[in-house]
Amino acid sequence: MDRPFVKKIASFALALCVTGGLLWFISRRVDMRVALGYWKTVRVGPIAGAMGVFLFGAFVVGCFKWYLLLKWKGLPVPYLRVLHVKLAAAALHVGLPLKLGAVTEGIYVSRVCGYRLEHVFSTITFDLLLNFMALVLLATVSSGVIALEGGAVLGVPLYLWSTGGLVILLVMLTPFWPGGLRVLERVAAWFPGRAGVFVGGLLESYRDLAPVRKLALMGIAVAMQLMSYLLMYLSFRGFGLEAPLGYLMLAVPVVFFFGALPVSVSGFGIRELLVIFFFCRHRQLMSPEQAVGASMFMGTLILLLSSALSAPLLPGYLRDAAIGSRDRHRVEYPAGGGGPSGKQ
């Protein structure tokens, strides 16, 4: 069996174990029957509709970011095609702990539009990096502000995290200035084999984009994250819970950052622990059962809504990603649109 495939299966099994272990740990301290019983008090229709609007809005913004990135990298793809790809892969992104959704997106665009796979994957990697930078930026600012009012017990770990996050952010921003890019290129030359190719392609993404365009993409990534944070606010409101929007916008970036790490299935377990920490321990805004119920309701609804968006498109999307279908999806590109190295 292929070695990378075995590693992916092992990572997926580990994520299932982590998720199960965390939920078991929570169930020993929180009455899960009471937590899930709160679901009966929610008017699911209005809340699902509002969350669906914000979720779709985040998809639209994220699609526009990748559309611009592909266009500026000389790999133009029509916006509706990008939206089709993102919607079709939504369930894969949300339901799986690995970046399998991003992998299928790269394969689909490469096969259907005729671009080299490595060039498409370089844009996907840069796109994911922008999202991660936005997460780190917002989580670093949020944890720093909360640490200032948290006292010694809460303030010290959050202060250390905010400082570490700032260091990570500065490292990731290094290629934005020419001198830093040259330093990282010299470091990348020491990476062996595929790692060197991967890092080199990532640095090429930085080099090819003007600073204004990089900042524009970063701004879009931040806007997309802020829109997704409102899903937690809507979930709390649906449960009749009062959480100040200002504090919620400080705590949720940290919750979403750790929930986005590929160590659990769709963030379950990690997200509930952090929601209890911020909304029940740091601020006594609700009971642990209410916090867990609202968090799991949000996670489940996001998973169901993403699956509903993907369901009509997913079979054809996976078929085209597997075998390609350039005749049926042929796109007329301007002369030289793919660049000298973009087209196969």
Secondary structure, DSSP 8 states (H G I E B T S, - for coil): --HHHHHHHHHHHHHHHHHHHHHHHHHTTS-HHHHHHGGGGS-HHHHHHHHHHHHHHHHHHHHHHHHHHHHHTT----HHHHHHHHHHTHHHHHH-SSSHHHHHHHHHHHHHH-B-HHHHHHHHHHHHHHHHHHHHHHHHHHHHHHHHHSHHHHHHHHHHHHHHHHHHHHHHHGGGSHHHHHHHHHHHTTS-HHHHHHHHHHHHHHHHS-HHHHHHHHHHHHHHHHHHHHHHHHHHHHTT----HHHHHHHHHHHHHHHTSTTSSTTTTHHHHHHHIIIIIIS--S-HHHHHHHHHHHHHHHHHHHHHHHTTTHHHHHHHHHH--TTTT-----TTTTHHHHB-
